[in-house]
Amino acid sequence: MNPTNQTVQQAQAGSLPASAEAVPHAAVQPMVSFEAVTKRFGSSEQNQFLALDGVDLSVARGAITGIIGRSGAGKSTLIRLVNGLEKATSGRVVVDGIEVGGLSETGLRDLRRQVGMIFQHFNLLSSRTAFENVALPLEIAGLDGKAIRDKVAPLLDLVGLGDKSNRYPAELSGGQKQRVGIARALATSPKLLLSDEATSALDPETTQSILDLLKRINAEFGLTVLLITHEMEVVKTIASDVAVIDRGRIVEAGRTFDIFTGAKHETTRSLLSAALGTKLPDWIGSKLKPQPSIGDRILVRLVFFGSTAFQPLTGRLVSELGADVNILAGSIEEIAGEPYGSLVVAYPADPAVLGRADRFYAATGLKTEVLGYVA
């Protein structure tokens, strides 16, 4: 039997998360809702720290949602509220229709079986094999040996470690350890998977393989994924939705492509500056100035996406402005599976040329950004 088909059959039988129905997000209840959530740490007013400040956020069922922000912005606190590792000072955290703050210890244990979690440093037990690490939550849940074997073996196959079941963590690479962590997080057939900087300790190639695995799990089983990261490339690659947190507040949220291509908040633009935009050569960037002098050239970044992504606009721009147009840098990539490209061009900062350029941009819908001027 094809391994993928076998895995899907096991999922439908209950040993893995079953696929979600293909219904619009707006038609179903969010998997996670934060409603005016505030979290303070400290026992007195003098030493209290406000970690979260009135957070309102919905995490769509079946989506991969990224939470991005600088260190100390409140990302980890936010995600720890979801499985009850922290309790909100005020407001409500609702997971699959259940308010987390109102749960008893027994209720929290039941919730945590529905919420898997993967960690930056894997959190594997060094004295247990890969199989035994994945089996641990099932042992805690009281399953017998056969039931555990029936669940763990297909999970290790799913993450590509079927031949490593008897290896100890010390015998595994970082990427393999994280795959064990993912298999363990899936052991209790959760509805929601939390990822806390799960790729931060991995090299770029291994990071990509882990992201591909998470996308596959999300697509095949409809598993909702909520991940926090400071790595913009991770969000750009995997997340359909994103929220930006700054000083305990959500400052911007929406579709990943919309946020990345039209960031409105200063914090978002700062975080994305390294992930998007074509980098100018240093010998040009060092000569940029904010205002033009007579005879200077203007440097403009052209952004291609949506209806402009596949149009031959560069050639048309040269035809419109004349041959005195230089292409200095360019790139093309994908954001959440949608094409995005940018091109840096230079041409004379002459009023007549600038006027023709502005009319061309308005007529074609090109998004532009003036980077500065050079002699």
C-alpha positions as CSV (number, residue, x, y, z in Angstrom):
1,M,0.0,0.0,0.0
2,N,1.2,3.5,-0.8
3,P,2.6,5.0,2.5
4,T,0.6,8.2,2.1
5,N,-2.7,6.4,1.5
6,Q,-2.0,4.1,4.5
7,T,-1.4,7.2,6.7
8,V,-4.6,8.8,5.5
9,Q,-6.5,5.6,6.2
10,Q,-5.0,5.5,9.7
11,A,-6.0,9.1,10.2
12,Q,-9.6,8.3,9.2
13,A,-9.5,5.4,11.6
14,G,-8.6,7.7,14.5
15,S,-4.9,7.2,14.9
16,L,-4.1,10.5,13.3
17,P,-6.0,13.8,13.0
18,A,-8.8,13.5,10.5
19,S,-9.0,15.9,7.6
20,A,-11.1,19.0,8.2
21,E,-14.1,19.7,6.0
22,A,-13.4,22.1,3.2
23,V,-15.6,25.0,4.4
24,P,-14.8,28.7,4.4
25,H,-13.1,30.0,7.5
26,A,-15.8,32.6,8.1
27,A,-18.4,29.8,8.2
28,V,-16.9,28.0,11.1
29,Q,-15.9,29.0,14.6
30,P,-12.2,30.0,14.9
31,M,-10.0,27.3,16.4
32,V,-8.5,29.9,18.9
33,S,-9.9,33.3,20.0
34,F,-8.1,35.8,22.2
35,E,-10.7,38.3,23.5
36,A,-9.3,41.4,25.2
37,V,-6.6,39.3,26.8
38,T,-4.3,40.9,29.3
39,K,-1.5,39.1,31.1
40,R,0.6,40.7,34.0
41,F,3.5,39.1,35.8
42,G,4.5,40.1,39.3
43,S,2.8,40.0,42.7
44,S,2.6,43.7,43.4
45,E,1.9,46.9,41.4
46,Q,5.5,48.0,41.9
47,N,7.0,45.0,40.2
48,Q,4.3,44.1,37.7
49,F,5.2,43.5,34.1
50,L,2.5,43.9,31.4
51,A,3.2,41.1,29.0
52,L,0.0,41.2,27.0
53,D,-2.2,44.3,26.7
54,G,-5.8,43.8,25.4
55,V,-5.0,41.2,22.7
56,D,-7.9,40.5,20.3
57,L,-7.0,37.8,17.7
58,S,-8.8,34.9,15.9
59,V,-6.9,31.8,14.6
60,A,-8.8,30.3,11.7
61,R,-9.6,26.6,11.8
62,G,-7.4,24.6,9.5
63,A,-5.0,27.5,8.8
64,I,-1.3,27.9,9.5
65,T,-1.1,31.2,11.4
66,G,2.2,32.9,12.3
67,I,2.8,35.2,15.2
68,I,5.8,37.4,14.6
69,G,7.5,40.0,16.8
70,R,10.7,41.0,18.4
71,S,12.2,39.3,21.5
72,G,10.1,40.2,24.6
73,A,7.1,41.3,22.5
74,G,4.8,38.7,24.1
75,K,4.9,35.8,21.6
76,S,5.7,33.0,24.0
77,T,3.3,34.3,26.7
78,L,0.5,34.3,24.1
79,I,1.0,30.8,22.9
80,R,1.3,29.5,26.5
81,L,-2.2,30.8,27.2
82,V,-3.6,28.5,24.6
83,N,-2.8,25.3,26.4
84,G,-3.2,26.7,29.9
85,L,0.5,26.8,30.8
86,E,-0.2,30.5,31.7
87,K,-3.6,32.0,32.7
88,A,-4.8,35.3,31.5
89,T,-5.1,38.1,34.0
90,S,-8.2,39.3,32.3
91,G,-10.1,38.5,29.1
92,R,-10.9,35.2,27.5
93,V,-8.9,32.6,25.6
94,V,-11.2,30.2,23.8
95,V,-9.9,27.0,22.1
96,D,-12.3,25.0,19.9
97,G,-15.3,26.6,21.8
98,I,-13.9,26.0,25.3
99,E,-12.8,28.8,27.5
100,V,-9.3,27.8,28.8
101,G,-9.4,30.0,31.9
102,G,-12.5,28.3,33.3
103,L,-11.1,24.7,33.1
104,S,-10.3,22.5,36.1
105,E,-7.0,20.6,36.3
106,T,-8.9,17.6,34.7
107,G,-10.2,19.8,32.0
108,L,-6.8,21.2,31.3
109,R,-5.4,17.7,30.9
110,D,-8.2,16.9,28.4
111,L,-7.5,20.1,26.5
112,R,-3.7,19.4,26.3
113,R,-4.5,16.1,24.6
114,Q,-6.1,18.2,21.9
115,V,-3.2,20.7,21.6
116,G,0.1,19.3,20.5
117,M,3.3,21.4,21.0
118,I,6.7,21.4,19.4
119,F,9.7,23.3,20.9
120,Q,12.8,25.1,19.8
121,H,15.1,22.7,21.7
122,F,13.1,19.5,21.0
123,N,12.5,18.6,24.7
124,L,13.2,14.9,24.1
125,L,14.1,12.6,26.9
126,S,17.7,11.4,26.4
127,S,17.1,8.1,28.0
128,R,14.3,7.1,25.7
129,T,14.5,6.1,22.0
130,A,12.6,7.9,19.3
131,F,9.8,5.4,19.6
132,E,9.6,5.7,23.3
133,N,9.6,9.5,23.2
134,V,6.7,9.5,20.8
135,A,5.0,6.9,22.9
136,L,5.3,8.9,26.2
137,P,2.0,10.9,25.9
138,L,0.2,7.7,25.0
139,E,1.6,5.9,28.0
140,I,0.5,8.8,30.2
141,A,-3.0,8.5,28.6
142,G,-3.1,4.8,29.7
143,L,-3.0,3.1,26.3
144,D,-1.9,-0.5,26.2
145,G,1.2,-1.7,24.4
146,K,-0.5,-2.8,21.2
147,A,-2.5,0.5,20.9
148,I,0.7,2.4,21.4
149,R,2.6,0.4,18.7
150,D,-0.3,0.9,16.3
151,K,-0.1,4.7,16.7
152,V,3.6,5.3,17.1
153,A,4.9,3.3,14.1
154,P,2.8,5.2,11.5
155,L,3.7,8.5,13.1
156,L,7.4,7.8,12.7
157,D,6.8,6.8,9.1
158,L,4.9,10.0,8.6
159,V,7.8,12.1,9.7
160,G,10.3,10.0,7.8
161,L,11.9,8.2,10.7
162,G,10.5,4.8,10.5
163,D,14.0,3.4,10.3
164,K,15.2,5.4,13.3
165,S,12.7,4.2,15.9
166,N,15.3,2.6,18.1
167,R,17.8,5.5,18.0
168,Y,18.3,7.7,21.0
169,P,18.3,11.5,20.7
170,A,22.1,11.7,20.9
171,E,22.2,9.6,17.7
172,L,19.9,11.9,15.8
173,S,20.5,15.2,14.0
174,G,18.8,18.4,14.9
175,G,16.2,18.0,12.1
176,Q,15.6,14.3,13.1
177,K,15.1,15.3,16.7
178,Q,12.5,17.9,15.7
179,R,10.7,15.3,13.6
180,V,10.5,13.1,16.7
181,G,9.1,16.1,18.5
182,I,6.5,16.6,15.8
183,A,5.5,12.9,15.8
184,R,5.2,13.1,19.6
185,A,3.0,16.2,19.3
186,L,0.7,14.3,17.0
187,A,0.5,11.2,19.1
188,T,-2.8,12.2,20.9
189,S,-4.5,13.2,17.6
190,P,-4.7,16.9,18.4
191,K,-6.8,19.4,16.7
192,L,-4.3,22.2,17.1
193,L,-0.5,22.2,16.9
194,L,1.5,24.9,18.6
195,S,5.1,25.6,17.4
196,D,7.3,27.7,19.7
197,E,10.3,28.8,17.6
198,A,10.5,25.2,16.3
199,T,13.1,25.9,13.6
200,S,15.3,28.5,15.3
201,A,17.9,26.0,16.2
202,L,18.1,24.4,12.7
203,D,20.2,25.2,9.6
204,P,18.3,26.6,6.6
205,E,18.1,23.4,4.7
206,T,16.8,21.5,7.7
207,T,14.4,24.3,8.5
208,Q,12.9,24.0,5.0
209,S,12.4,20.3,5.4
210,I,10.6,20.8,8.7
211,L,8.4,23.5,7.2
212,D,7.5,21.2,4.3
213,L,6.5,18.5,6.8
214,L,4.3,21.0,8.7
215,K,2.6,22.1,5.5
216,R,2.0,18.5,4.5
217,I,0.5,17.7,7.9
218,N,-1.7,20.8,7.7
219,A,-2.9,20.0,4.1
220,E,-3.5,16.3,4.6
221,F,-5.2,16.3,8.0
222,G,-6.6,19.8,8.3
223,L,-4.7,20.4,11.5
224,T,-4.6,24.0,12.7
225,V,-1.1,25.2,13.2
226,L,-0.2,28.3,15.4
227,L,3.4,29.1,15.3
228,I,5.5,31.9,16.8
229,T,8.8,32.9,15.3
230,H,11.1,35.8,14.8
231,E,12.1,34.4,11.4
232,M,10.3,36.2,8.6
233,E,11.3,33.6,6.1
234,V,9.4,30.9,8.1
235,V,6.2,33.0,8.1
236,K,6.6,33.9,4.4
237,T,7.1,30.2,3.5
238,I,4.4,28.5,5.5
239,A,1.8,30.8,7.0
240,S,-1.5,31.7,5.3
241,D,-2.2,34.2,8.0
242,V,0.0,36.3,10.3
243,A,-0.3,38.6,13.3
244,V,2.4,41.1,14.4
245,I,2.8,41.6,18.1
246,D,4.7,44.5,19.6
247,R,4.9,45.3,23.4
248,G,2.1,43.0,24.2
249,R,-0.3,44.3,21.6
250,I,-1.4,43.0,18.2
251,V,-0.5,45.9,15.9
252,E,-1.4,44.2,12.5
253,A,-3.0,41.0,11.4
254,G,-4.4,39.5,8.2
255,R,-3.5,37.3,5.2
256,T,0.3,36.8,5.1
257,F,0.5,38.1,1.5
258,D,-1.5,41.3,2.3
259,I,0.6,42.1,5.4
260,F,3.9,41.4,3.7
261,T,3.1,43.5,0.6
262,G,1.2,46.3,2.3
263,A,2.5,46.6,5.9
264,K,1.0,49.6,7.6
265,H,2.6,49.6,11.1
266,E,6.2,50.7,11.6
267,T,7.0,47.6,13.6
268,T,5.8,45.3,10.8
269,R,7.8,47.3,8.2
270,S,10.9,47.1,10.3
271,L,10.5,43.3,10.9
272,L,10.0,42.7,7.2
273,S,12.8,45.0,5.9
274,A,15.3,42.1,5.7
275,A,12.8,39.5,4.4
276,L,11.4,41.6,1.5
277,G,12.8,44.0,-1.0
278,T,15.8,43.7,-3.2
279,K,19.1,44.6,-1.5
280,L,21.1,47.3,-3.3
281,P,24.8,46.8,-3.7
282,D,26.7,48.7,-0.9
283,W,28.5,50.9,-3.4
284,I,25.1,52.3,-4.5
285,G,23.4,52.3,-1.1
286,S,26.2,54.3,0.5
287,K,25.7,57.1,-2.1
288,L,21.9,57.4,-1.7
289,K,20.7,60.9,-0.6
290,P,17.1,61.9,0.2
291,Q,16.9,65.0,-2.0
292,P,18.0,65.4,-5.6
293,S,20.5,67.8,-7.1
294,I,20.6,68.9,-10.8
295,G,21.6,66.0,-13.0
296,D,20.9,63.3,-10.3
297,R,19.2,60.0,-11.0
298,I,16.2,58.7,-9.0
299,L,16.3,55.1,-7.7
300,V,12.8,53.4,-7.5
301,R,11.8,50.0,-6.3
302,L,9.1,48.5,-8.5
303,V,7.0,45.8,-6.8
304,F,5.2,43.2,-8.9
305,F,2.3,41.1,-7.5
306,G,-1.3,40.2,-8.3
307,S,-2.3,41.5,-11.7
308,T,1.2,42.9,-12.4
309,A,3.1,39.8,-11.6
310,F,3.2,38.3,-15.1
311,Q,3.0,41.4,-17.3
312,P,6.1,42.6,-19.3
313,L,6.1,45.9,-17.6
314,T,9.8,46.5,-17.5
315,G,10.2,46.6,-21.2
316,R,7.2,48.9,-21.4
317,L,8.8,51.2,-18.8
318,V,12.0,51.4,-20.9
319,S,10.0,52.2,-23.9
320,E,8.1,54.9,-22.0
321,L,11.1,56.6,-20.5
322,G,13.7,56.0,-23.1
323,A,16.9,54.0,-23.1
324,D,18.4,55.8,-20.1
325,V,16.9,53.3,-17.6
326,N,19.3,51.1,-15.6
327,I,18.2,47.9,-13.8
328,L,20.3,47.8,-10.6
329,A,18.9,44.8,-8.7
330,G,16.0,42.4,-8.8
331,S,14.4,39.3,-7.2
332,I,11.3,37.1,-7.6
333,E,9.9,34.8,-4.9
334,E,6.7,33.6,-3.3
335,I,4.8,34.8,-0.2
336,A,2.3,32.2,1.1
337,G,2.3,30.6,-2.4
338,E,1.7,33.8,-4.3
339,P,4.2,35.4,-6.7
340,Y,6.1,38.6,-5.5
341,G,8.9,40.3,-7.3
342,S,10.8,43.6,-7.0
343,L,13.1,45.5,-9.2
344,V,15.3,48.5,-8.5
345,V,15.7,50.9,-11.5
346,A,17.4,54.2,-11.9
347,Y,16.6,57.0,-14.4
348,P,17.1,60.7,-14.7
349,A,15.4,62.8,-12.0
350,D,14.2,65.2,-14.6
351,P,10.7,66.6,-14.1
352,A,9.6,65.5,-17.6
353,V,10.9,62.0,-17.1
354,L,9.4,61.8,-13.6
355,G,6.0,62.9,-14.9
356,R,6.0,60.2,-17.6
357,A,7.0,57.6,-15.0
358,D,4.3,58.6,-12.6
359,R,1.7,58.3,-15.4
360,F,3.0,54.9,-16.4
361,Y,2.8,53.6,-12.8
362,A,-0.7,55.0,-12.3
363,A,-1.9,53.4,-15.6
364,T,-0.4,49.9,-14.9
365,G,-1.0,49.7,-11.1
366,L,2.6,49.1,-10.3
367,K,3.5,49.7,-6.6
368,T,6.6,51.8,-6.3
369,E,8.9,53.1,-3.6
370,V,11.4,55.9,-4.0
371,L,14.7,54.8,-2.4
372,G,16.6,58.0,-3.0
373,Y,18.9,59.8,-5.4
374,V,22.4,59.4,-6.7
375,A,24.7,61.6,-8.7
